[in-house]
């Protein structure tokens, strides 16, 4: 059961996630509608969402103070790189292999990665009291 603090973090994470998703989807659909191949567009769009995510989740969602450590940044990037690879694989499988429409494939990949990212962010990346060496 979530206590009040954890529930507030979850709500904030979801709000940041909505903003990240809007950034991701906006960049993705602008690029693909302009003729960019969907997998490079996915990488660029996801990266734009990642930058937004780190800034807002660190300061607002999980209330981490002080300078960003190398360990924190590397664990965040590892989580998000893994999520990018997972979302790209899912996008490829759904769209190219299963012939699911691109917009639905993109939303499915995004939804799965949202769950993966919250769990990893909460338990590993932005864990309060963690030292920089813990992330590596």
N, C-alpha and C positions, 0 to 999 in steps of 0.2 A: 504494500500500500504506500502511496506517495504521501509524504508530509507536505505541509504548505510550501516550504522552500523548494522542494523538488518539483512540485506541481508548477510553481511559478517559473522555474527554469525550463520546464517542458513547454509551457505556454510561450515563453520568450523565444525558445529555440524554434518552435513552429512559426512564430511571427517572422523571425529572421529567415527561416526556411522559405516562407512565402516570398519574401523579398529576393532571396537567392534564386528561387525558381523563376521569378519574373525576369530577373537579369539574365539567367541562363536561357529561358525560352525566347526572350526578346532577341538576344544576340543570335541564337540558333536559327530562328525563323527569318530574321533579316538576312543572315548569311546564305541560308539555303534558298530563300526566294530570289536572291541575287545570283544564284547559279553555283554557289560553293558546294563541293561534295559534302555529304552529310557527316561522315566521320571526322574530317578536319574541323568542320563547323561545330561538331559536338565537343571536340577538345578545346576550342577557343571559347565557346559559350560556357562550358563547365568551368574553365579557368576564371572567367569573369565572375561567376557565382562564388567561386572559392575565395577570391580576394574579399568580396563583400562578406562572406561567411566568417572568415577569420576575424576581421575587424569588429563586427557586431557581436559575435558570440563571445569573444574574449572579454571585451569591455562591458557589454550589457547583459548578456545571458548568464555567464558564469562569474562575472564580476572579478576578473583576475586583475590584480594591481601590479605595478612595477613594469620593468622592461621585459620584452619578449625574450625568452631564452632560446638558445639553439635547439635544445631538446624539445621544447614546446613546438617550435616551428617545424622541426623535422618530423615529429609525430603527427602533427596536423597535416603536413604535406603527404606523408605516407598513407594516412587514412584516406585523404582525398584522391591521391593517385590510385589507390586500390579501388575506390568507389568509381573513379573515371573509367578504369579498365572494366570493372563489372558492368557499368552502365553502357559502355560501348559494345561489349560482348552481347549483352541482352538486346540492345538496339539492333545489332547485326542479325542475331538469331530471329528475333521477332519480325523485323522488316524484310530482310533478304531471304531467310529460310522459310519462315511461316507465312510470309506475305500479309502481315498485319499492317494496316495503314500507318504511315510514318508518324502522324501525330499521336496515335494511340500507343505505338511502340515507345515513343519518347516519354509519354506520361507514365507508362508502366516502369520504364527504367528509372525515371526520376523518383517515383514512389518507393521503390525498393531501396534505392540509395539513400533516401531520407532516413529510413529506419536504421540502416547500417551506420550512417554518420552520427546520428544522435547517440546511439549506444557507445560508439567508440569515443566520441567527444566527451561525453559525461563520465565515462569510466577510465579514460586513459589520457586524452589530450589535455583537457582543462580540469583535471582532478586537483582540487585544492590541497596544498601541502606537498605536492609532487616536486621533486628537484629535477633540474635539467638532465641529469644523468639517467633518471628513471625512464625517459622516453626513448633512449637509444638501446 
